[in-house]
Amino acid sequence: MDRDDEQLLRRRVYGADHDQPGPRPDRDYAELVGPLDGLLLDTTGWRPEEIDDGVSLLTELGQFGPGGRALYDPRPGDSARWDWGGDSP
């Protein structure tokens, strides 16, 4: 395991409890870039069209507070990083 793999395994996964272990080596993840910066989104088993559609993630950190959503889309040319596109209620 190289240094980048070790750093990945110490990170938190979006939606996981704080006391749960980090990412697993047998899963696929995308790094969130924006208000949820550094969290990993588990994309294991997602079809290409699901990835292309992006996601709307529940968060308390956005403009709309608890129950609001942060919108993320895969970065063109780098589907391992997903960029924030704004908030929605």
OpenMM code with the backbone's topology and positions (N, CA, C; nanometers):
from openmm import Vec3, app, unit

residues = "MET ASP ARG ASP ASP GLU GLN LEU LEU ARG ARG ARG VAL TYR GLY ALA ASP HIS ASP GLN PRO GLY PRO ARG PRO ASP ARG ASP TYR ALA GLU LEU VAL GLY PRO LEU ASP GLY LEU LEU LEU ASP THR THR GLY TRP ARG PRO GLU GLU ILE ASP ASP GLY VAL SER LEU LEU THR GLU LEU GLY GLN PHE GLY PRO GLY GLY ARG ALA LEU TYR ASP PRO ARG PRO GLY ASP SER ALA ARG TRP ASP TRP GLY GLY ASP SER PRO".split()
positions = [
    Vec3(0.0854, -0.1174, 0.0000),
    Vec3(0.0000, 0.0000, 0.0000),
    Vec3(0.0898, 0.1235, 0.0000),
    Vec3(0.0660, 0.2149, -0.0943),
    Vec3(0.1491, 0.3353, -0.0986),
    Vec3(0.0888, 0.4441, -0.0100),
    Vec3(0.1612, 0.5557, 0.0006),
    Vec3(0.1206, 0.6640, 0.0919),
    Vec3(-0.0166, 0.7210, 0.0570),
    Vec3(-0.0474, 0.7370, -0.0738),
    Vec3(-0.1784, 0.7893, -0.1143),
    Vec3(-0.2908, 0.6963, -0.0696),
    Vec3(-0.2699, 0.5650, -0.0804),
    Vec3(-0.3700, 0.4691, -0.0360),
    Vec3(-0.3907, 0.4789, 0.1150),
    Vec3(-0.2829, 0.4963, 0.1896),
    Vec3(-0.2934, 0.5076, 0.3352),
    Vec3(-0.3724, 0.6323, 0.3745),
    Vec3(-0.3478, 0.7443, 0.3052),
    Vec3(-0.4214, 0.8678, 0.3353),
    Vec3(-0.5697, 0.8508, 0.3034),
    Vec3(-0.6012, 0.7838, 0.1925),
    Vec3(-0.7397, 0.7604, 0.1545),
    Vec3(-0.8117, 0.6809, 0.2624),
    Vec3(-0.7474, 0.5799, 0.3170),
    Vec3(-0.8118, 0.4920, 0.4140),
    Vec3(-0.8369, 0.5606, 0.5485),
    Vec3(-0.7769, 0.6760, 0.5744),
    Vec3(-0.8005, 0.7503, 0.6988),
    Vec3(-0.9151, 0.8495, 0.6867),
    Vec3(-0.9712, 0.8668, 0.5692),
    Vec3(-1.0725, 0.9681, 0.5443),
    Vec3(-1.2106, 0.9201, 0.5860),
    Vec3(-1.3049, 1.0138, 0.5947),
    Vec3(-1.4439, 0.9818, 0.6307),
    Vec3(-1.5289, 0.9698, 0.5052),
    Vec3(-1.6277, 0.8849, 0.5151),
    Vec3(-1.7205, 0.8612, 0.4057),
    Vec3(-1.8514, 0.9343, 0.4352),
    Vec3(-1.9036, 1.0081, 0.3373),
    Vec3(-2.0305, 1.0789, 0.3529),
    Vec3(-2.1381, 0.9792, 0.3954),
    Vec3(-2.2160, 1.0161, 0.4968),
    Vec3(-2.3266, 0.9338, 0.5427),
    Vec3(-2.2897, 0.8296, 0.6458),
    Vec3(-2.1604, 0.8073, 0.6678),
    Vec3(-2.1175, 0.7088, 0.7674),
    Vec3(-2.1154, 0.7738, 0.9055),
    Vec3(-2.1409, 0.6952, 1.0088),
    Vec3(-2.1307, 0.7450, 1.1454),
    Vec3(-1.9867, 0.7821, 1.1758),
    Vec3(-1.9689, 0.8771, 1.2674),
    Vec3(-1.8344, 0.9235, 1.3029),
    Vec3(-1.7469, 0.8124, 1.3580),
    Vec3(-1.8079, 0.7141, 1.4219),
    Vec3(-1.7280, 0.6072, 1.4814),
    Vec3(-1.7054, 0.4889, 1.3871),
    Vec3(-1.7594, 0.4952, 1.2652),
    Vec3(-1.7376, 0.3873, 1.1690),
    Vec3(-1.6008, 0.4023, 1.1048),
    Vec3(-1.5424, 0.2898, 1.0668),
    Vec3(-1.4124, 0.2984, 1.0000),
    Vec3(-1.4251, 0.3736, 0.8670),
    Vec3(-1.3130, 0.4196, 0.8169),
    Vec3(-1.3104, 0.4952, 0.6922),
    Vec3(-1.3407, 0.4102, 0.5713),
    Vec3(-1.2995, 0.4563, 0.4561),
    Vec3(-1.3295, 0.3858, 0.3321),
    Vec3(-1.2675, 0.2460, 0.3295),
    Vec3(-1.3307, 0.1590, 0.2539),
    Vec3(-1.2823, 0.0227, 0.2398),
    Vec3(-1.2134, 0.0075, 0.1047),
    Vec3(-1.1094, -0.0722, 0.0974),
    Vec3(-1.0351, -0.0862, -0.0280),
    Vec3(-1.1152, -0.1536, -0.1395),
    Vec3(-1.2239, -0.2219, -0.1063),
    Vec3(-1.3030, -0.2909, -0.2080),
    Vec3(-1.4190, -0.2059, -0.2604),
    Vec3(-1.4220, -0.0774, -0.2273),
    Vec3(-1.5284, 0.0125, -0.2701),
    Vec3(-1.4708, 0.1235, -0.3582),
    Vec3(-1.5583, 0.1891, -0.4363),
    Vec3(-1.5195, 0.3023, -0.5209),
    Vec3(-1.5696, 0.4306, -0.4557),
    Vec3(-1.4849, 0.5331, -0.4554),
    Vec3(-1.5200, 0.6594, -0.3908),
    Vec3(-1.4858, 0.7774, -0.4809),
    Vec3(-1.5610, 0.8857, -0.4622),
    Vec3(-1.5306, 1.0137, -0.5240),
    Vec3(-1.5078, 1.1131, -0.4101),
    Vec3(-1.4081, 1.1990, -0.4249),
    Vec3(-1.3795, 1.3013, -0.3242),
    Vec3(-1.4671, 1.4233, -0.3495),
    Vec3(-1.5342, 1.4726, -0.2453),
    Vec3(-1.6179, 1.5912, -0.2573),
    Vec3(-1.5330, 1.7165, -0.2382),
    Vec3(-1.5516, 1.8146, -0.3279),
    Vec3(-1.4761, 1.9393, -0.3240),
    Vec3(-1.5764, 2.0539, -0.3108),
    Vec3(-1.5732, 2.1226, -0.1983),
    Vec3(-1.6682, 2.2299, -0.1703),
    Vec3(-1.6997, 2.2300, -0.0220),
    Vec3(-1.8251, 2.2637, 0.0169),
    Vec3(-1.8591, 2.2686, 0.1593),
    Vec3(-1.8368, 2.1360, 0.2326),
    Vec3(-1.8515, 2.0254, 0.1647),
    Vec3(-1.8276, 1.8942, 0.2259),
    Vec3(-1.6873, 1.8448, 0.1903),
    Vec3(-1.5988, 1.9395, 0.1716),
    Vec3(-1.4620, 1.9157, 0.1254),
    Vec3(-1.3931, 1.8023, 0.2001),
    Vec3(-1.3400, 1.7097, 0.1227),
    Vec3(-1.2620, 1.6017, 0.1804),
    Vec3(-1.3411, 1.4766, 0.2132),
    Vec3(-1.4737, 1.4886, 0.2257),
    Vec3(-1.5527, 1.3679, 0.2477),
    Vec3(-1.5510, 1.2837, 0.1208),
    Vec3(-1.5673, 1.1550, 0.1374),
    Vec3(-1.5709, 1.0635, 0.0241),
    Vec3(-1.7135, 1.0152, 0.0023),
    Vec3(-1.7553, 1.0089, -0.1223),
    Vec3(-1.8870, 0.9597, -0.1599),
    Vec3(-1.8699, 0.8201, -0.2171),
    Vec3(-1.9369, 0.7229, -0.1583),
    Vec3(-1.9282, 0.5839, -0.2052),
    Vec3(-2.0090, 0.5712, -0.3341),
    Vec3(-1.9416, 0.5441, -0.4446),
    Vec3(-2.0069, 0.5309, -0.5750),
    Vec3(-2.0015, 0.3874, -0.6260),
    Vec3(-1.9739, 0.2944, -0.5381),
    Vec3(-1.9646, 0.1540, -0.5777),
    Vec3(-2.0960, 0.1085, -0.6408),
    Vec3(-2.0862, 0.0511, -0.7590),
    Vec3(-2.2031, -0.0030, -0.8278),
    Vec3(-2.2866, 0.0981, -0.9032),
    Vec3(-2.2486, 0.2245, -0.9020),
    Vec3(-2.3251, 0.3254, -0.9755),
    Vec3(-2.3046, 0.3068, -1.1254),
    Vec3(-2.4119, 0.3206, -1.2011),
    Vec3(-2.4028, 0.3161, -1.3472),
    Vec3(-2.3471, 0.4498, -1.3972),
    Vec3(-2.2841, 0.4507, -1.5149),
    Vec3(-2.2276, 0.5762, -1.5683),
    Vec3(-2.3287, 0.6903, -1.5738),
    Vec3(-2.4534, 0.6606, -1.6092),
    Vec3(-2.5533, 0.7682, -1.6174),
    Vec3(-2.5884, 0.8227, -1.4788),
    Vec3(-2.5807, 0.7398, -1.3753),
    Vec3(-2.6039, 0.7888, -1.2393),
    Vec3(-2.4912, 0.8829, -1.1974),
    Vec3(-2.3696, 0.8488, -1.2336),
    Vec3(-2.2554, 0.9352, -1.2024),
    Vec3(-2.2683, 1.0665, -1.2790),
    Vec3(-2.3033, 1.0595, -1.4062),
    Vec3(-2.3177, 1.1807, -1.4881),
    Vec3(-2.4234, 1.2753, -1.4323),
    Vec3(-2.5280, 1.2204, -1.3679),
    Vec3(-2.6368, 1.3025, -1.3134),
    Vec3(-2.5945, 1.3817, -1.1896),
    Vec3(-2.4879, 1.3384, -1.1215),
    Vec3(-2.4472, 1.4050, -0.9986),
    Vec3(-2.5403, 1.3672, -0.8842),
    Vec3(-2.5239, 1.4364, -0.7702),
    Vec3(-2.6020, 1.4019, -0.6514),
    Vec3(-2.6487, 1.5258, -0.5766),
    Vec3(-2.7501, 1.5054, -0.4951),
    Vec3(-2.8032, 1.6052, -0.4039),
    Vec3(-2.7908, 1.5432, -0.2648),
    Vec3(-2.6981, 1.5933, -0.1833),
    Vec3(-2.6658, 1.5325, -0.0546),
    Vec3(-2.7211, 1.6138, 0.0613),
    Vec3(-2.7881, 1.5463, 0.1524),
    Vec3(-2.8369, 1.6140, 0.2740),
    Vec3(-2.7188, 1.6679, 0.3538),
    Vec3(-2.7330, 1.7919, 0.4002),
    Vec3(-2.6290, 1.8516, 0.4827),
    Vec3(-2.6874, 1.9622, 0.5693),
    Vec3(-2.6280, 1.9818, 0.6840),
    Vec3(-2.6667, 2.0934, 0.7711),
    Vec3(-2.5757, 2.2130, 0.7488),
    Vec3(-2.4745, 2.1967, 0.6644),
    Vec3(-2.3738, 2.2998, 0.6450),
    Vec3(-2.4076, 2.4017, 0.5373),
    Vec3(-2.5115, 2.3780, 0.4602),
    Vec3(-2.5404, 2.4642, 0.3470),
    Vec3(-2.6235, 2.5863, 0.3801),
    Vec3(-2.6576, 2.6582, 0.2775),
    Vec3(-2.7339, 2.7819, 0.2863),
    Vec3(-2.8695, 2.7622, 0.3532),
    Vec3(-2.9294, 2.6433, 0.3403),
    Vec3(-3.0646, 2.6200, 0.3898),
    Vec3(-3.0675, 2.5479, 0.5249),
    Vec3(-2.9504, 2.5289, 0.5866),
    Vec3(-2.9437, 2.4680, 0.7190),
    Vec3(-2.9890, 2.3232, 0.7200),
    Vec3(-3.0312, 2.2746, 0.8381),
    Vec3(-3.0733, 2.1342, 0.8485),
    Vec3(-3.1817, 2.0997, 0.7462),
    Vec3(-3.1643, 1.9881, 0.6791),
    Vec3(-3.2594, 1.9449, 0.5770),
    Vec3(-3.2261, 1.9975, 0.4388),
    Vec3(-3.1319, 2.0917, 0.4306),
    Vec3(-3.0900, 2.1423, 0.3005),
    Vec3(-3.0025, 2.0401, 0.2287),
    Vec3(-2.9736, 2.0694, 0.1051),
    Vec3(-2.8937, 1.9779, 0.0235),
    Vec3(-2.7798, 2.0531, -0.0447),
    Vec3(-2.6696, 1.9816, -0.0602),
    Vec3(-2.5555, 2.0321, -0.1365),
    Vec3(-2.5515, 1.9538, -0.2678),
    Vec3(-2.5391, 2.0259, -0.3780),
    Vec3(-2.5400, 1.9649, -0.5106),
    Vec3(-2.3965, 1.9441, -0.5591),
    Vec3(-2.3664, 1.8243, -0.6031),
    Vec3(-2.2323, 1.7902, -0.6500),
    Vec3(-2.2399, 1.7196, -0.7846),
    Vec3(-2.1439, 1.7527, -0.8719),
    Vec3(-2.1318, 1.6879, -1.0025),
    Vec3(-1.9877, 1.6442, -1.0230),
    Vec3(-1.9686, 1.5341, -1.0981),
    Vec3(-1.8316, 1.4910, -1.1249),
    Vec3(-1.7559, 1.5981, -1.2034),
    Vec3(-1.6312, 1.6148, -1.1691),
    Vec3(-1.5461, 1.7121, -1.2383),
    Vec3(-1.5177, 1.6615, -1.3794),
    Vec3(-1.5380, 1.7439, -1.4811),
    Vec3(-1.5078, 1.7004, -1.6179),
    Vec3(-1.3625, 1.6531, -1.6289),
    Vec3(-1.3465, 1.5331, -1.6791),
    Vec3(-1.2132, 1.4775, -1.6971),
    Vec3(-1.1535, 1.4151, -1.5724),
    Vec3(-1.2238, 1.4214, -1.4584),
    Vec3(-1.1718, 1.3654, -1.3330),
    Vec3(-1.2894, 1.3212, -1.2454),
    Vec3(-1.3485, 1.2075, -1.2783),
    Vec3(-1.4674, 1.1622, -1.2065),
    Vec3(-1.4376, 1.1173, -1.0635),
    Vec3(-1.3107, 1.1181, -1.0237),
    Vec3(-1.2748, 1.0856, -0.8855),
    Vec3(-1.2933, 1.2067, -0.7936),
    Vec3(-1.3183, 1.3247, -0.8501),
    Vec3(-1.3408, 1.4468, -0.7710),
    Vec3(-1.4727, 1.5077, -0.8171),
    Vec3(-1.5600, 1.5372, -0.7218),
    Vec3(-1.6906, 1.5945, -0.7514),
    Vec3(-1.6960, 1.7348, -0.6940),
    Vec3(-1.7336, 1.8304, -0.7767),
    Vec3(-1.7365, 1.9708, -0.7376),
    Vec3(-1.8772, 2.0144, -0.6956),
    Vec3(-1.8786, 2.1021, -0.5953),
    Vec3(-2.0022, 2.1594, -0.5441),
    Vec3(-2.0597, 2.2545, -0.6476),
    Vec3(-2.1905, 2.2476, -0.6678),
    Vec3(-2.2570, 2.3349, -0.7634),
    Vec3(-2.3571, 2.4287, -0.7003),
    Vec3(-2.3741, 2.4222, -0.5690),
    Vec3(-2.4680, 2.5095, -0.5000),
    Vec3(-2.5495, 2.4316, -0.3978),
    Vec3(-2.6442, 2.5021, -0.3364),
    Vec3(-2.7312, 2.4426, -0.2345),
    Vec3(-2.8755, 2.4490, -0.2822),
    Vec3(-2.9578, 2.3599, -0.2259),
    Vec3(-3.1015, 2.3658, -0.2535),
    Vec3(-3.1758, 2.3314, -0.1237),
    Vec3(-3.3004, 2.3760, -0.1138),
    Vec3(-3.3770, 2.3466, 0.0085),
    Vec3(-3.4154, 2.1989, 0.0155),
] * unit.nanometer
topology = app.Topology()
chain = topology.addChain("A")
for resn in residues:
    res = topology.addResidue(resn, chain)
    for name in ("N", "CA", "C"):
        topology.addAtom(name, app.Element.getBySymbol(name[0]), res)
